[in-house]
Every structure is written in C-alpha cells, then in structure tokens.
C-alpha cells in the first residue's frame, strides 16, 4: 500500500531489533547470566553496528534520491 511506504522500513527495523533483543535475552540466556557476558556480546555488536552505519553514510547509502 503506497500510504504505508514511508513508515514501512522503520517499522520493520524496529520489529527486527525487538526480535533480536528477545532472542539474545532468552534463548542465549544473557538475561540470567553475568553482566560481563552481556558486555562481551553487546560491545562488539555495537562496534560493528557503528562501523556499518559509518560506512553507509560515508559511501552515500543514505543519500536523498529524488
């Protein structure tokens, strides 16, 4: 539907992030483990996400196209 085109991608990204968080917390048992293991998993994940976003901005993946 064309009316939902502008919010479709952000909504899907949000749902994907929520699903990822729930899977990591419950199925990988990080919710009940030590905070050290959460940091050991989350630190490199955030570093990789930051590098990916930086490269996408650097090479114009988010350039406005008309």
Residue pairs with C-beta under 8 A, 6 or more apart in sequence:
24 30
24 41
25 31
28 41
30 37
30 38
30 41
56 62
